[in-house]
């Protein structure tokens, strides 16, 4: 899984020294076989004025599936990252469960008499 982080609205050092890769790799480790890459877009909309101004958009690029997009905002970047990582894990597990259900509902081929002998 490849993780890229894009910052806008302020310099990278203004967002602090958080372990972006560690947070998302720990949360999404279970789905690493189906993830091609994860893109994080972090924006400080108000600059240094404060308030709920940090926005995060997480795009999960999956193999053989449409990308999953998660958006959220908060004033604390670390709690925002953890919440987005948890929402990403929940979305991927929901999609995986949905895929398993459709595979179980698929009709099974009935063997021909020649195949039984």
C-alpha positions, 0 to 999 in steps of 0.5 A, spaced: 500 500 500 502 506 497 500 512 502 501 519 499 499 526 503 498 532 500 497 539 504 494 545 502 492 552 506 499 552 510 506 549 510 507 542 512 510 544 518 504 547 520 500 541 521 505 538 526 509 532 526 504 526 526 505 519 523 500 519 517 503 513 514 503 509 521 496 511 523 493 509 516 498 502 515 496 500 522 488 501 521 488 498 513 493 493 514 488 487 514 486 490 507 493 491 504 491 486 499 486 489 495 488 497 496 493 499 491 494 506 494 491 511 499 491 519 498 490 524 503 489 531 502 489 535 508 487 542 508 487 548 513 481 552 511 482 558 516 489 558 516 492 560 524 485 563 526 483 556 529 476 553 529 474 547 525 478 548 520 482 542 518 479 538 513 481 531 510 479 527 504 482 520 504 481 517 497 482 509 497 484 506 490 482 499 490 483 493 486 477 491 481 473 496 485 471 504 485 475 508 489 472 510 496 472 517 498 472 519 506 471 527 508 471 529 515 473 536 518 476 537 526 480 542 529 485 537 532 489 534 526 491 527 530 483 526 532 481 527 525 486 522 522 484 517 527 477 518 525 478 518 518 482 511 518 477 508 522 472 510 517 476 507 512 477 501 515 469 501 516 468 502 509 472 497 507 470 492 511 463 493 509 464 493 502 468 486 503 462 483 507 458 486 501 462 482 496 462 476 500 454 476 500 454 476 493 459 471 492 455 466 496 448 468 493 451 466 486 448 460 483 452 454 483 453 450 477 449 443 477 454 437 475 452 433 469 451 426 470 458 425 466 462 429 471 459 425 477 462 418 474 
